[in-house]
């Protein structure tokens, strides 16, 4: 893809968005209870197409007092679990276990990088790293990027709208490339380096998408991460000597009573921000557009009353969340949310189900941009609440009105296929006409 800017022609070439991630069943600790069966159902073609039918049945079962296994589906229960700092977010130990069981020598650079990612850490390491990252990734930093988001989105939408056939894939043209371009700008990565950085980020997604990575995948991922480290080893000293108005410069400069981010933490979390900032935002943009295309009266209401945009964004997040699930590991036998849990058990929080909890939301399966109050858990909750939530919301606020103002007759032209994963939900293609 190439875009014309005032500085000349800028070219980007991203991996094809239509290549779905490998199906993943991560919860290795789930055994004989109902949890495994539900996760397998969510990975089936019917579950991928409509997980909300599964969630409706789970909510009915919960109301009838039936066993939910290790699934957490209620809004209040999800908040309780996600806010509990005694539960573990360490995903690396169980993910790497198949590799150690294989007898292969340890993947030291791979493990060191993964363990430095804030999302997979527990306190006190998580507390320190998140505090330093949060001091850099502030709402003010995000607000300064609004013009950049608008400029990138305008060029992408204009190119899309000028397609002679007036029928094209919105994912490939807009919702997939835009978040990568935005997070790349935020991190201060040069345009010429962005496709390479994005390829490393996608390799990290592929590694976790399998749930049980094999030696070949681990070897490939470690090579990618070592290439990324070499790139960052060159970039960070240059940015330290000549800081810019970008997130990476802010991350380098961040200090508190416990010091600064280590090189491992800088490298790993810059890559993670690219990974999470792209995958989550791209899927949420696709889901938001789809919801408005499926609900014409709500789309017309938003176009007629643009002051409803903030409420509409919250409803897009609630109605069809890009992140459908997360998990916490129980440390020590205990009672939690009225159930008995054994140490090592994975509490599987179905965020998509919590966002459709009838005990929290009236008529939860209706898409209603006038809904109030609205408190989706799409970015999780508590200590691990998504650092990029403000950026993802800002991208929706920019792209949605821009797209529908430019193309008010936008309509679906083909059936939608979604990624066959448990973690992420979003269209792999969104072919529309106008």
PyMOL commands that set and color helices and strands:
alter all, ss='L'
color gray80, all
select helices_A, chain A and resi 34-43+45-49+51-63+75-83+92-101+108-115+118-120+125-136+139-144+146-161+170-187+191-209+215-241+247-253+263-294+296-304+306-319+351-354+382-384+389-406
alter helices_A, ss='H'
color red, helices_A
select strands_A, chain A and resi 2-5+8-11+71-72+167-169+325-329+334-336+339-341+346-350+411-412+417-418+427-429+431-433
alter strands_A, ss='S'
color yellow, strands_A
deselect
rebuild
show_as cartoon
